[in-house]
């Protein structure tokens, strides 16, 4: 049986923007075996398609991995390949495998991917325009146009969520996510300000549950020491007060998606979290901060917002380095 290969080794937000399109590929090629290459970042969300065979590669492919991909295509009967992650290496493959149909997302910007020469070898492509505001479409629409499947759609997506068997969450919870790049790098907020900010959110909602980036040991220890928490690795609670805040330590993959699914709404920096929330149709307030140095930066941000705008139930606000100005602004929104 011929195979169909999906190349999607990218980040979490990118993966969730493509879930519906991957489902369309499964419908379009239901008579073939579909496989997907995921990254070491997004593979923890492979539960969404339980019957989809996966292989895991780095986000940035090394020489050995490129060779493995080349050999995999060489020694397998692959009829179609979908380049849903626009990495330069992938655009050279159609030159070498001319009997395989390559369907690709292309990038039109100051750094075009692929070149006009390589683009000629693609069977089908759609373009993300990052240098022309009038041509910008959302990534969702570009992916749908690329798949070009108009028949009846069967749902191959497996999202079977329910209450956690090992954790009792209260009703009416709001999910918050700490993103280091925003709060530390861009806003330069101290630990004290971050702590006060989470308490501020808890004053505006019935109950706050929140997560942090797994690799940030310093912040994770800070949250563990200052908030009630539940560790998803040990399955143990740590209670230090009676506040309406719970830190979800070491939460990832299906547990992370489930926690967002069980939430009423989401307040988080624009990230993979907001794209998960949008996919789950949760009311979402995305927190953003811009530091424009010239008109080109403003132009590029407009492009990015149009390209990556989530599907629905999505609002955003711009927060500032001045903590008190941010609190005053959010007080009117929450």
N, C-alpha and C positions, 0 to 999 in steps of 0.2 A: 504494500500500500504506500503510495507517495506521501511525503510529509510536507507540512507547512511550518515554517519557522518564523517566530516573532522575536525581534531583537529589542529588548526593553530594559537594558541594564542602566537604570538611572536612579533618581531620587524618589522618595515616597510621594510627594505631591504630583510629580510627573506620572507616576504609576496610576494614581487615582483619577487623573484626568483622562486616562486611556482605558479604564475598566469597561465602559460601554462599547468602545471601539473594539476591544479584544473580544467581547461577546459577539459583535458583528462578524469578526473574522471566523469565530467558531461556527456561526450560522452559515457563512458563505462557503466554508470548507468542511461541512459536516461529514462528508464522505472520505475525509483524509485524516491523518493523525497530525494534530497540531501540537507543537512544542514551543516553549518560550525560554529565552535566556534572560534571567533577572540579575540584578546586582547584589553584592553583599550588603547593600543598604535596604533594598525593597523586597528581598526574597521572603522576609518574615510575614509578608502579606499575601503569600501564594495560596492561602486557604480560600481566597475568594473564588478561585476556579479549581475545585477539588480534583477534577479529572484531567487537568492540564499538566503534562510532564514538563519539569523545569530543569535547567542547569544554571549554576551560579558562577558569575564572573565578577571581577572587580568593577567598580564604577569607572575607573580609568584602566583600560586594558593594558596589560604588559605584553612584552614580545611573546612570551610562552602562550598566553591566552589567545592572542591573535593567531598564532600557529594552530592552536587547538580548534578554533572556530573554522579556520580554513580547511583543516583536515576533516572536520565533522561534515562540512558541506560537500567536500570532495567524495567522501565514502558513504554518503547517504543519498537516497532518492528524494530530493526536495524539489517540489514543483514551484512553490511560491515562498518568497522571503519578504517579510514586512519590516522595513527599517523605521521603527517608531522612536528610536533614539538617534538623533542626527550626529553620530560620531564620524569623523573623517575616514577612518579605516573602513567602515562599512560601505562607503560609496565606491571603493575600489573593487569590491567583490563582483559586481556585475561584469567588469572587464574580463574576469577569469571564469565566470560561470554563466555563459551566454544562453544556455538552455533553460536556466531558472528565471522565473518572472520576479523581478524586484519591484516592490511597491514602497515608496519612500516619502518621508517628510523631508523637505528641503528648506534651507534657511537663506533668505535674501537679506543681507546686511552688509556692513563694511567688511565682514569676513564671510563671504559666501560659502555655503556648503550644499552640494558639491560645486565644482567648477562647471562651466557650461559644457565642457568636453565630456566629463563624467556623467552629467545629467542625461546625455543622449542614450546611455546604456540602460537607463531605468525603464521598466515596462510601464509604470504609472507613477506619477508624483503629484503632490500638492505642496504649496509653498507657504511658509510662515514669513510674512513681510515685516522686518524689523527696521526698515528705513523709509517706510511710506505709510503715514497715518491713514490715508484714504483706502488702502488695500488690506488693512489689518483685519483678520478674523480671529475669533477665539480658537484656541488649540482644539477645543471640542469639535468645532465645526470643520476645521481643517482635517482632523482625523476621520470624521464621518465622511467627508468628501473623498478621502483617499480610499476608504474601504468600499464605498459605492455599492452598498447592499440595500435593495429596495423591497425585498420580499418580506414575508411574515417572519418575525423575530422570535426565536425560542430563547428563554432565559437560562443560560448556563451558569449564572452567578449564584454562588452559595453563601448567603449571609444568614446564618441561623443563630440569632442572638437571643439571650434570655438573661435573667438575673445570674450573677456570679454564684456558683455553688459554695465558694470559700470566702465570700466577702458580701456583707449586707450593706448596700448603699441606701441612703435615705431617698425619699421622693423629692422631686423638684430640684435637682442638682444642676449647677452650672459648671461646665468644664473650662479650666484655664490652663494655659501652657506657658512655661517660662522658656524664652528663647534668648540665649546668651548674646547672640549677635545684635539683637535689638536693645535689650535692657542694659547690658554691660558695655558693648563696643560702641553703639551709636548714642545711647542716652547717658552713659556713664553714671548710672544710678548705683548707689551704695547698697550693701546688704540690708541696711536699716530701711532705706527707701523701698526696696523690693518687698520687704516684710510688711511695711505699712501699706503698700499698694495692694497686696493680697488681702489684708484685713479690710481695706477700703472696699474691695470687690465683695467681700463677705457681708459687709453692711448693706449692700444693695441687692443681695440675692439670699435665698433661703439657705443654700448650702453650696460651698465651693469645693470641688475636687480638682487637683491640679497635678501636672506632670512636669518633668524637666528632662533635659538632654542626658542620655545615658552616660556619655563619656565625660561629663563635667562633674568630677568627683568633689571638688570644693563646694559647688553650689548644692549638690545632692546631700552632702553632709550638713550644710547649713540648714536646708529645709527639714532634714530629719531631726535636727536638734531643736528646731523652733516651732514645728507643727505636729499635730497628730498625724500618724502615717500608717500606711499598709505597704509592706514590702512584698512585691509579686514574686521575688526569688525564694524567700523563706516562708511566704504565706503567713506572716506574723504581723500583728498590730503593735504600734508603739503609741500609747496615750500619754500626753503630758498636760492636757488641759481639757476644757469642755467647750471649746470654740467650734463654730460651724464650718470648719476647714479640715480637709483631709488630703495629705500629700500621698500620691500614688507612686511610690518609689519603684524603680526598675520595671515600669510598665512598658510593654512594647507589643508589636504584632497584633494578634487577634484580641488580646486583652485590652489594648489601647483602643482599637476600633469599637469594641464592645462597650467600654466606658463612655465613649462619645455617643454611641447609640443610646445608652441609658440616660443621657443628659437631656435636659430641657433645651439648653442653648449653650453656645460656645463663645468664649472671649479669648482671643489669642492673637499673637503676631501673625501676619500673613505668612503661611508656611504649609507644610504637608498637613498639619492639623486642620487648617481652615478648609483645605481641599477634601479631606476626609469628611468633615462636618457638612460641607456643601453636598457631597455625594449622598450622605445620609439624610439630607434635607432638614438639617438643623438650623435654626436661627443663629446666625453667626455675626459677631462684631470683630472685624479684623483690625488689629492695631498696627499702624504704620508710622514710619519716620523717614523723612527725606532730607538729604543734605546736598542741595544743588550747588555746584560751583560755576555752572554756565548754562546757557540755553540748551545746549546739546543734552545735558543731563535731564532737563525737564522733558524734552522731546522723547528721550528714551524711556522715561518713566511712564509717560502716557501710552507708549507702545506696549510696554510690559503689562500695564493694567488692563488694556483691552485684550491682550493675548491670553492672559492667565485669569481673567475674571471668572470666578466660580459660577456654577449654574443657577443657583437660586438662594433665596433666604439669606442674602449676603449684604452686609453693610460694612463700611469701614470708617475709621477716624484717624486723624494724624495726631500723634502725641509728641510732646516736646521734651527737651532736656530738663527744662524747669519742672520739677516734680509737682509743685503746687498749681501751676497753670494747667498741667495735665489733669490733676484731680478736679479742678474747677470745671474743666471742659467735660470730663466724663460724668460728673455729677448731674449734668443736664441730659445726658444720653441714657444713663442706666436706670 
